[in-house]
Amino acid sequence: MQIIGLCRFSYPAHGGFQVEHDTIEERRAYLYHPTRLEERFRLFETTTLPCLREQTDEDFQLLIVIGDCLPKPAFDRLHDLTTGMKQVQIIARRPMRHRRVMKEILNAARHDPNMPCIQFRHDDDDAVSVDFVERLRIAADEGGALMRNHKTVAIDYNQGFLARFGPEGIHAAQVFQPLLGIGFAMYVRGGSDLTIMNFGHHRIGNYMPVISYPDAPMWVRTLNSFNDSPHARKSNTQLAPLTPEQEGEFIARFAIDQDAVRRVHSGG
């Protein structure tokens, strides 16, 4: 089954953000501010890319959507960071309505629209477990009866970590948060043009069955200066430095190396 991931990288859409701006020019200025872009790149390099590079099932696509106005130094840096990742396709689009353009991109990526697929969305500052794609295929097998009887079915891994990354390393807390939108995917029946972007992740259970797996930590959500969600920017969750056991777990489950985090976030 085709598995397609969608990642916005500072795409200046009309809508789609909780941080609001009156004009596209204001949104571009915010998204492309050097301080913000530097933080996004450091998180992308140390959090997002390692886990996707190390997936135990390499048969998936990752569509990285950027604005056609992304400054060239940033485009070149993004291209360099993803060189050698056969799954990555960088797609540049002019500013458009957020959900409309993302739906168009997802549907255009389907090899055969008459065949089913699994879609996931992924933020540029988060991580999933290195067996995420493999487990999506297992979920499709286990949920076969549901998927035969429903046009769409959500798949949610609801255990993970909230974490802050910085020069001092990683501070984290293990949590259960259902339908967070990370470690989260959606089955789409063949012949349907629905996409994961048709639905808000927190409310997706209002529209389709949800298969939920609480058995293992499957994601890392970073808390940082430029989180779009105000709840993430102002989170009161108590974070603590990784224990030696957790440090090993971050490497084994997410391919996140705390020494690399310290180096990159120190500007090295």
TAFENZI-V5861 format. One record per helix or strand of 2 or more residues. SS is the DSSP state (2 for helix, 1 for strand). FROM is the first residue (numbers start at 1). TO is the last residue. Records with the same first field share a line. If there is no record, write none. Layout:
BEGIN
SS=FROM-TO, FROM-TO
END
This chain:
BEGIN
1=2-8, 61-67, 88-93, 117-121, 126-128, 152-157, 159-166, 169-176, 184-188, 209-213, 219-222, 240-241
2=24-31, 34-53, 72-82, 98-109, 132-142, 144-149, 196-198, 201-206, 230-233, 244-254, 258-265
END
